[in-house]
Amino acid sequence: MKFKTVIPIFVVIIVFANFLNAKDTFAPAIQVDEMIITQYEIDQRALFFELLKFPGNHKKEAEKSLIDDRLKFRAAQKSNVEVNPAALIFELEMFAKRANLTIDQFSKRLKKEGVDRITWENYMQIPILWFETINRKFSSKISSSMLSSNIENQSGSTSEIQVLLTEIIIPVQIGFENEANQKIEDLRKIRSLKKFSEAAFSNSVAPTREVGGKIKWQNLSNLPSVVRPLIAGLSIGEVTEPLPIAGGLAIFQLRDLREGNKKSRSKFVDYAEFTFKKNTKTKNLIINNVMICDDLYSFLNRIKKADLKRNNVMENSLSKELSNVLSELDKNEFIIQENDSTAAKLFMVCGRSEKEKLSTGDINKISRTIANKRLLSLANSYLDNLRQEARIVFK
């Protein structure tokens, strides 16, 4: 009889132990106002980030992203935004396609590594909700007149923004990623220009270390494409987010900002290239009747085997030979070259300008780009405000 009672007691102990473990796993870990984030969600998101080889401390990044997700989700609810199932399926398909897998195949691979499909779906639905929320909240503030003004200002500007930066690059050794991330976060807290430069001298492995990490004036447009978004919008003394590079992490502090004049500016030339069969009568007709570039179109229809090309390009993109020819011509002037016995070629300058003539399609594309950048800036500011206003408690 005693032997029989051992099994039930043992089972009870195991069940109770599993219950305690499950209780800890699903216990609240972070509270964002009235919203709860469980330890299970953090563990799942961290493992998801690890499998995808995201940079940084996966646990900390998981906590940060889940907090932001809660704030974005609540903002979407206030704006009555819901996830479109078709949009979610599309995003899941695109995500899985990067690994040459279907949604089900990718989901099974995640499950094999311990990540539930709902973790993946929750991660993918937030950007959809947030994008629609931001569009509803801010799109009306981006007027077409502002976009047109920006296009005009950007196209015709004779100066550009220059930045003065201090850089710190620290090495990241395998197995010591957490220490490197902590070190870079401590350095990012420095706001003093002098102390940041001293920290560069003490910690950086960049060649600029000997001068306290200081970089000379740089045109913002000349910075690497991965660096420009980090710098744009910084105030003096602020430090960028960490930039993962080969074997290390880089951060930059903005020391100063100015508007500098461009020493040289590429101009655009609008020119016509008209090829026709070598003929004295045709040549004389052109000389006597062509006053502007548009006149060439009538000759195109009247002359057999004639060809007309019209281009609007940067002068510095022309071949040296063509550049020399066009440089001798003013607007509506042309020259006829007869280099062989059968064909003649006319070059005519239709106009020159400081900016490229944009088609309606080009302007619409630029408008969308500017609008998206403006929306991104407003979205980041809105999220910052949501974070500041929220009561975030780590259990």
C-alpha positions as CSV (number, residue, x, y, z in Angstrom):
1,M,0.0,0.0,0.0
2,K,2.8,2.3,0.8
3,F,4.4,1.6,-2.6
4,K,1.1,2.6,-4.4
5,T,1.0,6.0,-2.7
6,V,4.4,7.0,-3.9
7,I,3.3,7.5,-7.6
8,P,0.5,9.9,-6.9
9,I,2.7,12.0,-4.6
10,F,5.5,12.1,-7.2
11,V,3.0,13.1,-9.9
12,V,1.7,15.9,-7.7
13,I,5.2,17.2,-7.1
14,I,5.9,17.3,-10.9
15,V,2.6,18.9,-11.7
16,F,3.1,21.5,-9.0
17,A,6.6,22.2,-10.2
18,N,5.4,22.6,-13.7
19,F,2.6,24.9,-12.5
20,L,5.1,27.1,-10.7
21,N,7.4,27.2,-13.8
22,A,4.4,28.1,-16.0
23,K,3.3,30.7,-13.6
24,D,6.7,32.3,-13.7
25,T,6.8,32.1,-17.5
26,F,3.5,33.8,-18.0
27,A,3.8,36.1,-15.1
28,P,3.8,39.9,-15.8
29,A,7.3,41.1,-16.5
30,I,6.7,44.7,-17.6
31,Q,3.6,46.9,-17.2
32,V,3.0,49.7,-19.6
33,D,0.2,51.7,-18.0
34,E,-2.6,49.2,-17.9
35,M,-1.0,46.9,-20.4
36,I,1.0,43.8,-19.4
37,I,4.0,42.1,-21.1
38,T,4.7,38.6,-19.9
39,Q,8.0,36.9,-19.5
40,Y,6.9,34.4,-22.1
41,E,6.5,37.2,-24.7
42,I,10.0,38.6,-23.9
43,D,11.6,35.1,-24.1
44,Q,9.9,34.4,-27.4
45,R,10.7,37.8,-29.0
46,A,14.4,37.5,-27.8
47,L,14.7,34.0,-29.3
48,F,13.1,35.3,-32.5
49,F,15.7,38.1,-32.7
50,E,18.4,35.6,-32.0
51,L,17.4,33.3,-34.8
52,L,17.2,36.2,-37.2
53,K,20.7,37.3,-36.1
54,F,19.5,40.8,-35.1
55,P,22.3,42.9,-33.6
56,G,22.4,44.0,-29.9
57,N,21.4,42.4,-26.7
58,H,18.4,40.3,-27.7
59,K,16.6,40.4,-24.3
60,K,16.9,44.2,-24.0
61,E,15.9,44.7,-27.6
62,A,12.9,42.4,-27.1
63,E,11.8,44.3,-24.1
64,K,12.2,47.6,-25.9
65,S,10.3,46.5,-29.0
66,L,7.4,45.0,-27.0
67,I,7.0,48.2,-25.0
68,D,6.9,50.1,-28.3
69,D,4.5,47.6,-29.7
70,R,2.1,48.1,-26.8
71,L,2.2,51.9,-27.2
72,K,1.7,51.6,-31.0
73,F,-1.2,49.1,-30.6
74,R,-3.0,51.4,-28.2
75,A,-2.5,54.4,-30.5
76,A,-4.0,52.3,-33.3
77,Q,-7.0,51.4,-31.2
78,K,-7.7,55.1,-30.5
79,S,-7.6,55.8,-34.2
80,N,-9.9,52.8,-34.9
81,V,-7.2,51.1,-37.0
82,E,-7.4,47.3,-37.4
83,V,-5.1,44.9,-39.2
84,N,-6.2,44.0,-42.7
85,P,-5.8,40.1,-42.8
86,A,-4.8,40.3,-46.4
87,A,-2.1,42.8,-45.6
88,L,-0.8,40.6,-42.8
89,I,-0.6,37.6,-45.1
90,F,1.2,39.6,-47.7
91,E,3.8,40.8,-45.2
92,L,4.3,37.3,-43.8
93,E,4.8,36.0,-47.4
94,M,7.3,38.7,-48.2
95,F,9.2,38.0,-44.9
96,A,9.3,34.2,-45.5
97,K,10.3,34.7,-49.2
98,R,13.6,36.2,-48.1
99,A,14.5,32.8,-46.9
100,N,13.0,31.2,-50.0
101,L,10.2,29.6,-47.9
102,T,6.4,29.7,-47.7
103,I,4.6,31.0,-44.7
104,D,4.0,27.5,-43.4
105,Q,7.5,26.4,-44.0
106,F,9.0,29.4,-42.2
107,S,6.5,28.9,-39.4
108,K,7.5,25.3,-39.0
109,R,11.2,26.2,-39.0
110,L,10.5,28.8,-36.2
111,K,8.5,26.2,-34.3
112,K,11.4,23.7,-34.5
113,E,13.6,26.3,-32.9
114,G,11.1,27.1,-30.1
115,V,9.3,30.2,-31.5
116,D,5.5,30.1,-31.8
117,R,3.9,31.3,-35.0
118,I,1.8,33.9,-33.0
119,T,5.1,35.5,-32.0
120,W,6.0,36.0,-35.6
121,E,2.5,37.3,-36.5
122,N,2.4,39.7,-33.6
123,Y,5.8,41.1,-34.7
124,M,4.6,41.6,-38.3
125,Q,1.2,43.1,-37.6
126,I,2.4,46.1,-35.6
127,P,4.2,47.9,-38.5
128,I,0.9,47.6,-40.5
129,L,-1.1,49.1,-37.7
130,W,1.4,51.8,-37.0
131,F,1.7,52.8,-40.7
132,E,-2.0,53.3,-41.0
133,T,-2.2,55.1,-37.7
134,I,0.5,57.6,-38.6
135,N,-1.1,58.2,-42.0
136,R,-4.5,58.9,-40.5
137,K,-3.0,61.2,-37.8
138,F,-0.5,63.2,-39.8
139,S,-1.0,62.9,-43.6
140,S,-3.3,66.0,-43.6
141,K,-0.4,68.1,-42.2
142,I,1.7,67.4,-45.2
143,S,0.3,69.8,-47.8
144,S,1.0,69.6,-51.5
145,S,2.2,73.2,-51.3
146,M,4.9,72.2,-48.7
147,L,6.0,69.4,-50.9
148,S,6.2,71.6,-54.0
149,S,8.2,74.1,-52.1
150,N,10.6,71.4,-50.8
151,I,11.1,70.0,-54.3
152,E,11.9,73.5,-55.6
153,N,14.2,74.3,-52.7
154,Q,16.0,71.0,-53.0
155,S,16.4,71.2,-56.7
156,G,17.5,74.8,-56.9
157,S,19.5,75.1,-53.7
158,T,23.0,76.5,-54.0
159,S,24.1,75.5,-50.6
160,E,24.0,72.4,-48.4
161,I,24.2,71.2,-44.9
162,Q,27.6,70.5,-43.4
163,V,28.3,68.6,-40.2
164,L,31.1,68.4,-37.7
165,L,31.3,65.0,-36.1
166,T,33.2,63.1,-33.4
167,E,33.3,59.3,-33.9
168,I,33.9,56.4,-31.5
169,I,34.4,52.9,-32.8
170,I,34.7,50.1,-30.3
171,P,35.6,46.5,-31.2
172,V,33.1,43.6,-30.5
173,Q,34.7,40.2,-29.8
174,I,32.7,37.0,-30.1
175,G,31.3,36.1,-26.8
176,F,31.6,39.6,-25.4
177,E,28.7,41.2,-27.3
178,N,26.8,42.2,-24.1
179,E,29.8,44.0,-22.7
180,A,30.3,45.9,-25.9
181,N,26.6,46.9,-26.1
182,Q,26.7,48.1,-22.5
183,K,29.9,50.1,-23.1
184,I,28.4,51.8,-26.2
185,E,25.2,52.7,-24.3
186,D,27.3,54.3,-21.5
187,L,29.2,56.3,-24.1
188,R,26.0,57.4,-25.8
189,K,24.9,59.1,-22.6
190,I,27.7,61.6,-22.8
191,R,26.5,65.0,-24.0
192,S,29.6,67.1,-23.3
193,L,31.6,67.7,-26.5
194,K,34.8,67.7,-24.5
195,K,34.1,64.5,-22.5
196,F,32.9,62.6,-25.6
197,S,36.2,63.6,-27.4
198,E,38.1,62.4,-24.3
199,A,36.2,59.1,-24.4
200,A,37.1,58.7,-28.1
201,F,40.8,59.1,-27.2
202,S,40.4,56.5,-24.4
203,N,38.1,53.9,-26.1
204,S,38.0,54.3,-29.9
205,V,39.9,52.1,-32.2
206,A,39.3,54.4,-35.2
207,P,42.2,56.2,-36.8
208,T,40.7,59.5,-35.5
209,R,41.4,58.3,-31.9
210,E,44.6,60.4,-31.8
211,V,42.7,63.6,-32.4
212,G,39.9,62.7,-30.0
213,G,37.6,61.2,-32.6
214,K,37.2,64.5,-34.4
215,I,36.2,64.5,-38.0
216,K,36.6,67.6,-40.3
217,W,33.6,69.3,-41.8
218,Q,31.7,67.0,-44.1
219,N,28.8,67.6,-46.5
220,L,25.8,65.7,-45.1
221,S,25.2,64.4,-48.7
222,N,28.7,62.9,-48.9
223,L,28.3,60.8,-45.8
224,P,27.7,57.0,-46.3
225,S,24.1,56.2,-46.9
226,V,23.9,54.1,-43.7
227,V,25.2,57.1,-41.6
228,R,23.1,59.9,-43.1
229,P,19.8,58.9,-41.5
230,L,21.5,58.6,-38.1
231,I,22.9,62.1,-38.3
232,A,19.8,63.8,-39.7
233,G,17.8,65.4,-37.0
234,L,20.4,65.4,-34.3
235,S,20.9,68.4,-32.1
236,I,24.4,69.5,-31.1
237,G,25.8,67.2,-28.4
238,E,23.4,64.4,-29.3
239,V,24.8,60.9,-30.1
240,T,23.6,58.6,-32.8
241,E,22.2,55.1,-32.4
242,P,24.9,52.4,-32.6
243,L,25.9,51.4,-36.1
244,P,27.0,47.8,-36.5
245,I,30.2,47.6,-38.6
246,A,32.6,44.8,-39.4
247,G,34.0,43.7,-36.0
248,G,32.6,46.6,-34.0
249,L,30.1,49.3,-33.2
250,A,30.3,53.0,-34.2
251,I,28.6,56.0,-32.7
252,F,28.8,59.7,-33.8
253,Q,28.3,62.9,-31.8
254,L,27.2,66.1,-33.6
255,R,29.6,68.9,-32.7
256,D,28.4,71.6,-35.0
257,L,26.2,72.3,-38.0
258,R,26.3,74.9,-40.8
259,E,25.2,75.7,-44.2
260,G,28.1,75.7,-46.6
261,N,28.2,76.9,-50.2
262,K,29.0,74.4,-52.8
263,K,32.3,75.1,-54.5
264,S,31.1,73.6,-57.8
265,R,27.7,72.7,-59.1
266,S,26.9,70.4,-61.9
267,K,24.7,72.1,-64.4
268,F,22.2,70.4,-66.8
269,V,22.3,70.9,-70.5
270,D,19.3,70.2,-72.8
271,Y,20.6,69.4,-76.2
272,A,19.4,67.8,-79.5
273,E,21.4,65.4,-81.7
274,F,20.0,65.2,-85.2
275,T,21.4,62.7,-87.7
276,F,20.5,62.9,-91.4
277,K,21.8,61.7,-94.8
278,K,24.5,64.0,-96.1
279,N,23.0,66.4,-98.6
280,T,23.8,70.0,-99.4
281,K,20.1,70.9,-100.0
282,T,19.0,69.5,-96.7
283,K,21.9,71.2,-94.9
284,N,21.0,74.6,-96.3
285,L,17.3,74.1,-95.4
286,I,18.2,73.4,-91.8
287,I,20.6,76.3,-91.6
288,N,17.9,78.7,-93.0
289,N,14.9,77.4,-91.1
290,V,15.9,76.0,-87.7
291,M,15.7,78.7,-85.1
292,I,14.9,76.6,-82.0
293,C,15.2,72.9,-81.1
294,D,11.5,72.2,-81.7
295,D,11.9,73.1,-85.3
296,L,13.9,69.9,-85.8
297,Y,10.8,67.8,-85.3
298,S,9.3,69.0,-88.6
299,F,12.5,68.0,-90.4
300,L,12.3,64.6,-88.8
301,N,9.1,63.9,-90.7
302,R,10.3,65.3,-94.0
303,I,13.7,63.7,-94.3
304,K,14.1,59.9,-94.8
305,K,16.2,57.9,-92.4
306,A,16.7,60.9,-90.2
307,D,17.0,60.4,-86.4
308,L,16.5,62.9,-83.6
309,K,17.6,62.4,-80.0
310,R,17.0,65.0,-77.3
311,N,18.7,64.7,-73.9
312,N,18.7,66.7,-70.7
313,V,21.7,65.6,-68.6
314,M,24.4,66.8,-66.3
315,E,27.2,68.4,-68.2
316,N,29.9,66.5,-66.2
317,S,28.3,63.2,-67.4
318,L,29.0,64.0,-71.1
319,S,32.0,62.5,-73.0
320,K,34.9,64.9,-73.3
321,E,34.4,65.2,-77.1
322,L,30.7,66.0,-76.8
323,S,31.3,68.4,-73.9
324,N,33.8,70.3,-76.0
325,V,31.3,70.6,-78.8
326,L,28.4,71.8,-76.7
327,S,30.6,74.2,-74.6
328,E,31.1,76.3,-77.7
329,L,27.4,76.7,-78.3
330,D,24.9,79.1,-76.7
331,K,21.2,78.4,-76.4
332,N,19.6,77.7,-79.8
333,E,23.0,77.6,-81.6
334,F,24.0,74.5,-83.5
335,I,26.9,73.0,-85.4
336,I,26.8,70.4,-88.2
337,Q,29.5,67.8,-88.5
338,E,30.1,65.9,-91.7
339,N,32.7,63.2,-90.7
340,D,32.0,60.7,-93.4
341,S,30.7,60.6,-97.0
342,T,27.1,59.5,-96.2
343,A,25.9,61.0,-92.9
344,A,25.9,64.4,-91.2
345,K,25.1,65.1,-87.6
346,L,23.8,68.3,-86.0
347,F,24.3,69.2,-82.3
348,M,22.1,72.0,-80.9
349,V,21.9,73.4,-77.4
350,C,18.2,73.8,-76.4
351,G,18.9,75.3,-73.0
352,R,21.0,75.1,-69.8
353,S,19.9,75.2,-66.2
354,E,21.0,74.8,-62.6
355,K,18.5,72.0,-62.1
356,E,17.1,69.1,-64.0
357,K,13.8,69.4,-65.7
358,L,11.6,67.0,-63.9
359,S,8.7,65.1,-65.4
360,T,5.4,64.8,-63.6
361,G,6.3,61.2,-62.7
362,D,9.6,62.4,-61.3
363,I,7.9,65.1,-59.2
364,N,5.4,62.7,-57.9
365,K,8.1,60.2,-56.9
366,I,10.1,63.0,-55.1
367,S,6.8,64.1,-53.4
368,R,6.2,60.7,-52.1
369,T,9.8,60.4,-50.8
370,I,9.6,63.8,-49.0
371,A,6.2,62.9,-47.6
372,N,7.5,59.6,-46.3
373,K,10.5,61.2,-44.7
374,R,8.3,63.8,-43.0
375,L,5.9,61.1,-41.9
376,L,8.8,59.1,-40.4
377,S,10.0,62.1,-38.5
378,L,6.5,62.8,-37.1
379,A,6.1,59.1,-36.3
380,N,9.3,59.0,-34.3
381,S,8.4,62.2,-32.4
382,Y,4.9,60.8,-31.7
383,L,6.4,57.5,-30.4
384,D,8.8,59.4,-28.2
385,N,5.9,61.4,-26.7
386,L,4.0,58.1,-26.1
387,R,7.0,56.7,-24.2
388,Q,7.5,59.8,-22.1
389,E,3.8,59.9,-21.1
390,A,3.5,56.2,-20.3
391,R,4.2,54.6,-16.9
392,I,6.5,51.7,-17.6
393,V,7.3,49.4,-14.7
394,F,9.6,46.4,-14.7
395,K,8.3,43.7,-12.3
